[in-house]
């Protein structure tokens, strides 16, 4: 048999009681007890994650850790994404120089993202801290999107355009 506390007076009561034997308050339902427990657990996890991020930030600042690959990777990934999404018109997007520059941006951003991840992995092994992990992920996603977009253009749109 499980026991829980009354939400009004705090006295212990049986889980199947409908009312508190001490104060007469209505017992919380099992569902609300579960929700309260889950909320408490989520808040605990969130606090632990925030504490860990603050610890890592302190280590990065005190040790002076830098990752010189993150910002260039982000810039190349963003430039490639802009080239993919920019409405330059099909005539420009099908030019070899446009395709080549977009592909170069995507590949360069991806390689720099890889180097940034490797350096962050070394920092984590040594100091248990990452340098700017959010921006590093954004750089990786932008570069991957650029490469995917240019491969899509080369394999499906370019052949259709050339057959016109």
C-alpha positions in Angstrom: 0.0 0.0 0.0 1.3 3.4 -1.0 1.1 6.5 1.1 1.1 10.2 0.1 0.8 13.5 1.9 -2.2 15.7 2.1 -1.8 18.8 -0.1 -3.5 21.0 2.6 -2.1 19.8 6.0 0.8 17.6 5.0 -0.3 14.5 7.1 0.2 11.1 5.6 -2.8 9.4 4.0 -3.4 6.2 2.0 -3.3 6.5 -1.8 -6.9 5.2 -2.1 -8.4 7.6 0.4 -10.7 10.1 -1.1 -10.4 12.6 1.7 -7.7 13.4 4.3 -8.5 11.7 7.6 -7.0 14.7 9.5 -8.4 17.8 7.8 -11.0 16.4 5.5 -9.5 18.0 2.3 -10.1 16.2 -1.0 -7.2 13.9 -1.8 -5.3 14.7 -5.0 -6.0 12.2 -7.8 -3.4 9.8 -9.0 -3.0 11.7 -12.2 -2.2 15.0 -10.5 0.3 13.1 -8.2 2.0 11.8 -11.3 2.0 15.1 -13.0 3.5 16.8 -9.9 6.2 14.1 -9.7 7.0 14.5 -13.4 7.1 18.3 -13.1 9.4 18.0 -10.1 11.7 15.6 -11.9 11.7 17.8 -15.0 12.6 20.8 -12.9 15.4 18.9 -11.2 16.8 17.8 -14.6 16.6 21.4 -15.9 18.4 22.7 -12.8 21.1 20.1 -13.2 21.6 20.9 -16.9 21.8 24.6 -16.1 24.3 24.0 -13.3 26.4 21.9 -15.7 26.3 24.6 -18.4 27.4 27.2 -15.8 30.2 24.9 -14.7 31.4 24.5 -18.3 31.2 28.2 -19.0 33.3 29.0 -15.9 35.9 26.5 -17.0 36.0 27.9 -20.5 36.4 31.4 -19.2 39.0 30.6 -16.5 41.2 28.4 -18.8 40.8 30.7 -21.8 39.7 27.9 -24.1 39.1 29.0 -27.7 37.8 27.1 -30.7 38.9 29.0 -33.8 37.0 26.8 -36.1 33.4 27.5 -34.9 32.8 31.0 -36.2 34.3 30.4 -39.7 32.3 27.2 -40.0 29.2 29.1 -39.1 29.9 31.8 -41.6 30.6 29.4 -44.4 27.5 27.4 -43.5 25.3 30.5 -43.4 26.7 31.8 -46.7 26.0 28.5 -48.4 22.5 28.4 -47.0 21.9 31.9 -48.2 23.1 30.9 -51.7 20.8 27.9 -51.7 17.7 29.9 -50.5 18.4 33.2 -52.2 16.0 33.7 -55.1 18.7 34.5 -57.7 16.6 33.0 -60.4 17.1 29.7 -62.2 19.5 31.3 -64.8 22.0 32.3 -62.1 21.5 29.2 -59.9 22.3 26.9 -62.9 25.6 28.7 -63.7 28.8 26.7 -62.9 30.2 29.5 -60.7 27.1 29.7 -58.6 27.0 25.9 -58.1 30.8 25.8 -57.4 30.7 28.6 -54.9 27.7 27.1 -53.0 29.4 23.7 -52.9 32.7 25.2 -51.7 30.8 27.1 -48.9 29.0 23.9 -47.9 32.1 21.6 -47.9 34.3 24.2 -46.2 31.7 24.8 -43.5 31.3 21.1 -43.0 35.1 20.5 -42.7 35.5 23.4 -40.3 32.6 22.0 -38.3 34.3 18.7 -38.1 37.5 20.3 -36.9 35.5 22.3 -34.3 33.9 19.1 -33.0 37.3 17.4 -32.8 38.8 20.3 -30.8 35.8 20.4 -28.6 36.1 16.7 -28.0 39.7 17.2 -26.9 38.6 20.0 -24.6 35.9 17.8 -23.1 38.3 14.9 -22.5 40.8 17.2 -20.8 38.5 19.8 -19.0 35.0 18.3 -19.2 33.8 21.5 -21.0 32.7 22.4 -24.5 33.4 25.8 -26.2 30.2 27.3 -27.7 28.4 24.0 -28.5 25.2 25.7 -29.7 26.9 27.7 -32.5 28.9 24.6 -33.4 25.7 22.6 -33.9 24.2 25.5 -36.0 27.3 25.6 -38.2 27.0 21.8 -38.8 23.3 22.0 -39.6 23.8 25.0 -42.0 26.7 23.3 -43.8 24.8 20.0 -44.1 21.7 21.8 -45.4 23.9 23.6 -48.0 25.5 20.3 -49.2 22.1 18.6 -49.3 20.6 21.5 -51.3 23.4 21.7 -53.8 23.3 17.9 -54.3 19.6 18.2 -54.9 20.2 20.9 -57.5 22.9 19.0 -59.2 21.1 15.7 -59.4 17.5 16.8 -60.1 17.1 20.4 -61.1 20.2 20.9 -63.3 19.5 17.9 -65.6 15.9 19.1 -66.0 17.1 22.7 -66.8 19.7 21.5 -69.3 17.0 19.5 -71.2 14.8 22.6 -71.7 
